[in-house]
Amino acid sequence: WLGETILECTPTSSVLIFVREGDLTLLRSGLMGAGSNGVKAGPILEKSMAEGSTRGTYLASLQNYPGKLEFSYLPPNTQCVLVQPIAGGAGCMVLGANAARCYTNKDLTRVELLADQLGAELGLTA
């Protein structure tokens, strides 16, 4: 339900849900890149999953960041990425979009609320 909701209600074209424990990918939805088989938590994901983290990391124009290589599991034409922590850093949602600077404050709030709900439903804790 979560992948569909995000794809329909935001400008997102790719959704990935990653859980730190066991380096487990729970969901891949939408468009994915060639490297979508394995997700390794790089510096941006690690920062977002720091213990107690609740604020997402919004890379509004991915071309401006050297960390673009960290997101090889997203399509190569991904222009912007939102990494939203789940359950205070127990995992994260990685959202990719095909347009730069496309997420509004309303989208960011919606994604944060959905991440909170997902963490509660999965019983995740940091």
Protein Blocks (a to p, Z undefined) as FASTA:
>chain_A
ZZmmmmmmmcbfbdcdddfehpaafbdghjddfklmbccddfklmmmmgghiabdcddfb
lmlpmklmmmmmbcfklcbdcdddeehipaccddddfbehkbcfklmmmmmmmmmmmmmm
nopaZZ
